[in-house]
């Protein structure tokens, strides 16, 4: 039987599309509720512009050391995508290293600012003693 590959099934090569397709298989996408859920789902390679400035959070329950036994095999989805033909791994690594360098500079500036702020609070502590007593009376 001859088949036309343009009619599917489509095998996505980028990691974000792989994750999207995996989640699509877990959701009842043929219902209106499932279609709405999929329309709200966004997947990215790397950390895109609006989210790269936000603070990262670690979910301990989702860490590999917590979820997998040490003898289990695992893979990184970027490596899997690269092995099936994804061509942007090097670009993504370059952008990620650039983002990390900028984040490091920002953190150093933030630490310097905080040190100056603490120094200013200590210097003004004697001047603000009366004000702090009044504020303490009001519960601040």
C-alpha positions in Angstrom: 0.0 0.0 0.0 1.4 3.4 -1.0 1.2 6.2 1.5 1.6 9.9 1.3 3.9 11.2 4.1 2.3 14.6 3.9 -0.9 13.2 5.3 0.8 12.0 8.6 1.6 10.8 11.1 4.0 13.7 11.7 7.1 13.1 13.7 8.2 16.4 15.3 11.9 16.9 15.7 12.0 19.9 18.1 11.9 19.2 21.8 9.0 21.6 22.5 6.8 19.9 19.8 7.7 16.5 21.2 6.5 17.5 24.7 3.4 19.1 23.1 2.6 15.9 21.3 3.2 13.8 24.4 0.8 16.0 26.4 -1.7 16.0 23.6 -1.7 12.2 23.9 -2.6 12.5 27.6 -5.4 15.0 27.2 -8.9 14.3 25.7 -8.2 16.7 22.9 -11.4 15.7 21.0 -13.6 17.4 23.6 -14.1 21.1 23.8 -12.5 21.1 27.3 -9.4 19.3 26.0 -9.0 21.6 23.0 -9.2 24.6 25.4 -6.6 23.0 27.6 -4.3 22.4 24.6 -4.8 26.0 23.4 -3.5 27.2 26.8 -0.4 25.0 26.6 2.8 26.7 25.6 6.1 24.8 25.0 9.4 26.4 24.3 13.0 25.5 23.6 15.1 27.2 26.3 13.7 30.1 28.3 11.9 32.7 26.1 12.0 36.5 26.6 9.2 37.2 29.1 10.2 34.4 31.4 14.0 34.7 31.4 13.9 37.6 33.9 11.6 35.8 36.4 13.0 33.9 39.4 13.3 30.2 38.9 11.7 27.8 41.4 12.8 24.3 42.1 10.0 21.7 42.7 11.8 19.1 44.9 9.2 16.4 44.1 10.0 16.7 40.4 13.7 16.3 40.7 15.2 13.3 38.9 17.0 12.1 42.0 13.6 12.0 43.8 11.6 10.4 41.1 13.9 7.8 39.5 15.9 5.0 41.1 19.6 5.4 40.6 19.8 2.3 38.4 17.1 3.5 35.9 18.1 4.8 32.5 17.0 8.2 31.5 17.4 10.6 28.5 17.5 14.3 28.0 14.9 15.4 25.5 17.4 17.7 23.7 19.7 14.8 23.1 16.8 12.7 21.8 15.6 15.5 19.5 19.2 16.0 18.2 19.5 12.3 17.4 16.3 12.4 15.2 17.3 15.5 13.3 16.7 18.6 15.3 19.3 21.2 14.1 19.2 23.9 16.7 21.0 22.4 19.7 24.2 24.4 19.3 22.2 27.7 18.9 20.2 27.0 22.0 23.3 26.2 24.0 24.9 29.5 22.9 21.8 31.5 23.8 21.5 29.7 27.2 25.2 30.5 28.1 24.7 34.1 27.1 21.5 34.3 29.3 23.4 32.7 32.2 26.2 35.3 31.9 23.8 38.1 31.9 22.0 36.7 34.9 25.3 36.4 36.8 26.1 40.0 36.1 22.6 41.0 37.3 23.0 39.0 40.5 26.3 40.6 41.3 24.8 44.1 40.8 21.9 43.1 43.0 24.2 41.9 45.8 26.2 45.2 45.6 22.9 47.2 45.8 21.8 45.2 48.8 25.1 45.7 50.6 24.8 49.5 50.0 21.2 49.4 51.3 22.2 47.6 54.5 25.1 50.0 55.0 22.7 53.0 54.6 20.2 51.5 57.1 23.0 51.0 59.6 24.3 54.6 59.1 20.8 56.1 59.5 19.9 53.8 62.5 20.8 56.4 65.1 18.9 59.2 63.3 15.8 57.0 63.0 15.7 55.6 66.5 12.8 57.9 67.6 10.9 57.2 64.4 11.4 53.4 64.9 10.1 53.7 68.5 6.9 55.4 67.4 6.4 52.9 64.6 6.9 50.0 67.0 4.1 51.5 69.2 1.8 51.1 66.2 2.9 47.6 65.5 5.3 48.1 62.7 
